[in-house]
Amino acid sequence: MAMATRAAYGKALAKLVQENQDVVVLDADLAGSTKTGDAKAVCPQRHFDMGIAEGNMMGVAAGLAASGKIAYASSFAMFAAGRAF
């Protein structure tokens, strides 16, 4: 049976956070929709809900990546690109 892309993404993130201590997941108040809640369920200390602030979330993800973490920032494309408008 086929699986929605977002469901597969959530399952993959949950597996990644369990396998690698450097993986962190950032979300913009959309954990249920983007399925990052799957990662939060297995490793809540490495899941960060940044609220409705995608621009800030991208900056935090960049800072985490610069410090050696593997950051997955999740949102909808419309909101992630919203800083331009």
PyMOL commands that set and color helices and strands:
alter all, ss='L'
color gray80, all
select helices_A, chain A and resi 5-19+31-34+37-42+44-46+54-66+77-80+82-84
alter helices_A, ss='H'
color red, helices_A
select strands_A, chain A and resi 23-27+47-49+70-74
alter strands_A, ss='S'
color yellow, strands_A
deselect
rebuild
show_as cartoon
